[in-house]
Amino acid sequence: MREACRQELVKLQAGDKENTDIWNECVAFSMQDFERIYRLLDVHYDLQCGESFYNDRLPGVVDRLLKAGIAEISEGAVVVFFRDDPELADKPLIIRKRDGGFNYATTDIATIDYRVNELKADAIWYVVGAPQILHFKQIFAVARREGYTLDFCHVTFGSVLGEDRKLMKTRSGENVPLRELLEEACRRARKIIDEKNPALNEEEKNDIAEKIGIGAVKYADLSQYRTTDYVFSWDKMLSLHGNTAPYLQNAYVRIRSIFRKAGESAPKIDKLILNKPAEIDLAKRVCQFAEIVPQVLNGFRPNILANYLFELANSFHGFYEACPVLKSDEPTRNSRLMLCDLTARVLQRGLDLLGIKVPERM
């Protein structure tokens, strides 16, 4: 059976019509499901080039590497050896199998060619799980032997664990499909909204549930150190308390509620008046935003931004409890309204950088 599959793959890569027609149908069905997931995640692509996009380039990749002496024929296969690299010396890379079929390595090398030569990329970052570390070391080594000097980076990440601290699976032992997980997050968020704010209309409830549910899943992942495994917990990620997206979204919603009660937008003032420790602390937190954002790219750590936003929300809640806003006398009232507005804008912008939306109500 396995050998039959290999033979069919070779036919497909060679352009066999029957295999290509079947494959096109499979791609169409897959893309329909992918688009549903992309919509939920609010993901948009400037360019989508699937593996098959590079199919007609693969023979040229092999021929080029053979002619350059980077690859050689070994036991009927075309292989790149790294004899001069102690780390990879005993880990050769096959780029064409003995049966004539190509593999991921061939496609990834063709991908680098396309991105460098046609897209004019000066950096290529791959966000792929840690088990692929060896594969990308080999691919980058081949690219450098071909003379590519741009910034190659494999951005690894940890695994999502279930409550039993094993790789997250369904009760039947299967991997959890992403679409089902996202839809379940929205359902659970909708249930919470029904209990806490039943007066909202259906459209508002669905919109808020999606922002909270999807935001909770994204934040649970991005607030962890990138390479750390973490335990997936519905109760924790949807909680309005602690380091969660709903907690941060709730801080934003509270601020919007203040302005709805005030019936006015943020005032225009020349300076803030900061007297209470809580408002001084909040103002300092707001000012840290410009320092925090650039640090995210230092090691690819969105958790730095997530943790800052959590601290900002904490500072706001402390301010909210200690410093009356609407009942304060002027000029303190306007100063605190402006501080609230600045906080809301930073929360919204920071969460937006993490791909998380904020509702106006919860």
BELCOR-V193600 format. One record per helix or strand. SS is the DSSP state (H for helix, E for strand). FROM is the first residue (numbers start at 1). TO is the last residue. If there is no record, write none. Layout:
# BELCOR-V193600
ss;from;to
SS;FROM;TO
SS;FROM;TO
This chain:
# BELCOR-V193600
ss;from;to
H;2;13
H;17;41
H;51;67
E;71;74
E;77;80
E;93;96
H;104;117
E;123;127
H;130;145
E;151;155
E;160;161
E;167;167
E;169;169
E;175;175
H;178;196
H;202;222
E;230;231
H;234;237
H;245;262
H;277;287
H;289;295
H;302;322
H;332;353
